[in-house]
């Protein structure tokens, strides 16, 4: 796939360009393109578990292959965002020839001006500085949104999974491989949650990893776990696992085998419960 790796960066001075690109700027000329093999494109979509219910937004969509493949092979809808008008025109022609014009759209647009909210999957092949500039917007997406990045990560937000593929024909770098990174946007559950009888659940969240302390009167228990979209999976005392679902301002403890659903917790606006 032809990708504009530096579509929003100036070639000589990366950091100043990041700030400048928060608002639309003229197209940067003479930016290199990279051809990504089709098997990498398919692997990115498979890693995200793309299906007919998904809407894929590809940032820096090149000739449109990710969006077109998502529609033709996986039944999804999609939007490709690219700042080179000629590539957008190619993408529209390719989609028409592939018979997926009704499920795809391609726009000449600054990716920082793109509304990402409709996405269930975001794909990108951008430089590290652009990934980091995008990270706050990605974390703000709906919990459960999947993000796949080709080669570059998101800094200290560790991926949920990384897949390495052989790419013998790769023309950049010393390694003839591509690394695909997958993240699932976690629900935002950091803070104090209050349950019945003044019980308190305090959660400290760092991306998809959490530490929690449960206060039940004189008893205090600690747990750790991970957040998978809206699902919190935690390991309690004596190795007992438990789970909860985040629904906006409410946490609902999932039922365990042979037992009814556990307590419900509500986000606290204060410093204490009860």
N, C-alpha and C positions, 0 to 999 in steps of 0.2 A: 504494500500500500504506500502511495506517496503521501508523506506527512510533512507538515511544516513545523519542524521541531522548535524553531525560534520565532514563531509567528508574532509574538508580542514582546520580543526582546531586541535590543540593539546589539549588533554583533560585537562592539568593542567594549561596552560598559554595561554589564548586566544589571547591577543593583539600581543605578539611577533610572534605568528603563522600566523596572518593575513599578516604581511609584508613578512614573509618567503614564503607564498603560492602564491605570485605574480609570482613566477617561479615554474615549476614543482618540486615536492618533493616526497619522497617515500610514499607509502600508509600507513596511520595510522591504526594500528591494534586495535581490541577490541573496536570499536566505536559502540554505541548502535543503534539498529534499532527500528523503530516505525511502527506499522501497522495502516494505514489510511483506514477507511471504504470506500467502493465503493461509497456510497452516497456523501462523501466529494469530492472524485475525480470528480464525475459528476458535482457537484456544482461548483467546480473550473472552469471547462470548460464552463459551462453555464454562470457563472459570466463574463467570458471573451467574451462571444458571439461567441464561436468557430464555424466555418463552413467549408464547403468544400474548400474554397479559402485560408484557413489559414495554416501556417506552425508553429507548436508548438515546442519550444525547452524547454525540461524539465531538470533543473539543479539539479543533484543528483537524478537520475531517478529510483533507486532501482530496482525492478523487472519489471519496464516498464509499469505499469498500466496506467499512465496518457497518455503517447504517444499512447499506444494501444487503449485505450478508445477514444481518440481524433480521431483516424483513423477509428475505427469500428463503433462508434456511431454517430460521427459528420462529417465523411468524410474528415477530415483534413490529412495532412502529418505531420511527426514529427521526431525529433531527441531527443534521450535520452542520457544524459552524466552522467557517473558514474565511480568512480575510483576502484570499486571492480570487477575484471574480472568475477568472478562466477555469479554475478548478471547480468552483461551484457550478458553472455551466456544464462542465464535463460530468459532474456528479448527477445532475438532473437528467442528462442524456443517458447515462449508464442506468439510472433507476428506471427510466422509461423503457429502455431495451430489456431490462430484467423483469419487467412486469410488476414492479413494486412502487410505481409512482404514487399511487393512492395512499400508501402507508409511510412514505418518506418525505422529508422536506430538507432542503439545503439553503442556507442563508449566508450571504456575505456579512459577517458580523464579528465584532470584537468579542472574544469569549468572556471578558469581564463584564460586558453589557448583556450577556445572555441570561435569561431567566432559567435557572436550573431546577426550579421547583417541580415541574411536570415529570422529571426523570425518575424512573425506578432504577436505571443503570446509567452511570456516567463512565465513558471510556476516554482515554487521553494518552498521547505520546508527546509530552512536552518536556522542557528542560526543568531541572530541579528547582530553580528560582521561581518559575511560574507555578509549579506544583505547590510550593510553600505559600505563595501569594493567594492561591485558590483555596488553600486548606480551610480557613474559617468558613467560607461559603459552603464547602462540602460537608463540614461537620454540622452545619445548620440545616441540612436537608432532612427530609422525613426519615425517622428511624427505619432501618431495613433497606434503605437505598444502597445499592452495591456500586463500588467504584473499582475500576480496573485501570492500572497504569502500566504502560509498556516501559520497561527498564528503570524508570526513576521512581523513588519512593516519596513519602510524605513526611520526611524528617523523623521526629521522635514519635509520630503516630505509627506504631508498628503494624504491618499488614496482618490480616488474619491468616493469609496463606500466600506463599510465593511458589511459582512454577517456573522452572528453567527449561527452555527448549533449545535444541540445536538449530543453528542457522548458519550453515557452512558458507553461504554467499553473502553474509553481512559485510558491509563495506566500511563501517566505522568501528573504532575500538580494536583491541587486541583479541578479545574473546569472540568466538564465532557462536555466540549464544544470545538468546533474548530472555530476560527475566520479566515475568508478569506478576504483578502484585494485586491482591484483592483485599478490599476493606468493606465492611458492612457498617453503615452509619449507626452508632449506638444511640439509644434513647438517652435523654439528659436527665439523670436521676440524682445528681450530686445534691447533698443537703439533708435536711431533717424531714422525716416522715413520721406522722403520728397515727397510732392505732387506738383500739378500744382500751379504756381504763388507764389512759395516760401513758401507755407504752410508747417507746420511742425507738425509731430505727434511723441511725445516722449513717449516711453513705458518703464516702470519699471516692470520687470517680476520676480516673485519668484515662481518657479515651474509652476503650472498651473493657478496661480492667477496673475492678472496684474492691474496696475494703469497707466492711459494714460493722457497726456495733449496735446490738439490740439490748435496750434497757427495759426490763420487766420488773419494776419495783426494786427489790434488793438484788436481783439477779442480772448480771451483765454477760453477754456472750458476743464473741467476735467471729466474723466470717470473711472469706474472700471469694472472689468469683469473677465472672466475665459477663459482658452484655452482648447479646446477639440480636441486634435490632431492638425489638421491644421486650425481649425475654432476658431476664436476669437469672443466671445459673450460679448458685452459691454452694459452698461446702461448709457446713456447720460443724458443731462440736461432734466428737466421736465419729468423724467421717460421714455424717449424715448429710446427704445432698438435698437441697430444696430449690425451688424456682418460683419466680414471680413474673407477672406481666405488667409493664408500664403502659398506662392508658392516660396520657396527659398528666393530670394532677393526682392520679390514683395509682397505687400499686396493689395488685391482687395476687395473693399467694396461691400458687397452683396446688390442686389436690394431690396427695400422694396415694399410693396403692392402699386401698381399704379404708381411706380416710376422706372426709369431705374437704371442700376447699378451705384453706387457711384464712388468716385474718386479712383485712383490707387496711391499707395505709393511705393516708392523705398527706400531700405535701404541706409542710408547715410554713406559715409566713413569719413566724417568730423564732425565738432562740430556744424555746422549750415546748414540750407537750404537756397537756393536762391543765 
